[in-house]
């Protein structure tokens, strides 16, 4: 039989179309396979990021948190342990803040275990948490004399060797979070209260050029991240205030990259309003972005052991909160980088342990209720 019957024709054309479909599926299958293998490949080449648990509390859509009401970002220094374990801590952070600073996990001692050895997991966790909750991350701090790991302190080498280890470390850390972190405290507390440069291993082994190198290496690793010099005490030391501005002018004059100044503002109810306002206004004269980077207001500056937090202290604290926020608000919008608390609620502040006395420095009480200080923030934003 030479001819093809109608039935045969039909089944032939069915066969062709099935074959076409199959090849179509094959092509689709090919692309799916390619996609799948590239995902697998991507997972293999980067260290796996620790999965973030779902937020423990649903954030109400009509949130009145600081992140909603402020024209500049509000943030807090976060403890990785509390974030992972305490539901109310997480939900308060998610509701109130759109910026976070790692309180400890990105410090050199915690992240750099040895030359070329890093502990990324906690820092990765914070970065993922921030991404999931539309928060910016402010990295803290690449170089801080108080967080120098033993392997660095004990390192033996020439000046060039010291530059090399500084370079390796900064490029590794900034490079890992390139595009994921908005800004870094590149150098923390490098100036003494009397305005002289603080002694540290980097100064001893590299010389004052170490300051330029920190900023240059950070810029090399991420051309877009904002680079900050972070300092405390400019509200009480005019020598330090002058020295910070002089350092910035010098760096800018030699085209060393710097974008902002972090004013820690660990201060107290006994600090005059004008000191706080002046510190902010003077730093802003540099034209750089200003970050109130570690804000807390002690109500027990005399370190009394039997003090209780009463309405008078609360009112005094509220006033410091109000005038500080207002001073930042008064700057040109392009210079207001943000306002960050050093902790979330009074029970997780570093102050009582650091000063060995009770204190209540933060905007939330031990039950995560908004304090009078919080109302001070809202009044300052008006
Ligand atoms: C503090 C942390 O809050 C503490 O948990 C840690 O034990 C020591 O460091 N200035 C800074 C911060 O730049 O990194 C410090 O943080 C507080 C002072």
Boltz pocket constraint, residues with backbone or C-beta under 6 A from the ligand:
constraints:
  - pocket:
      binder: B
      contacts: [[A, 103], [A, 104], [A, 141], [A, 188], [A, 264], [A, 294], [A, 350]]
      max_distance: 6.0
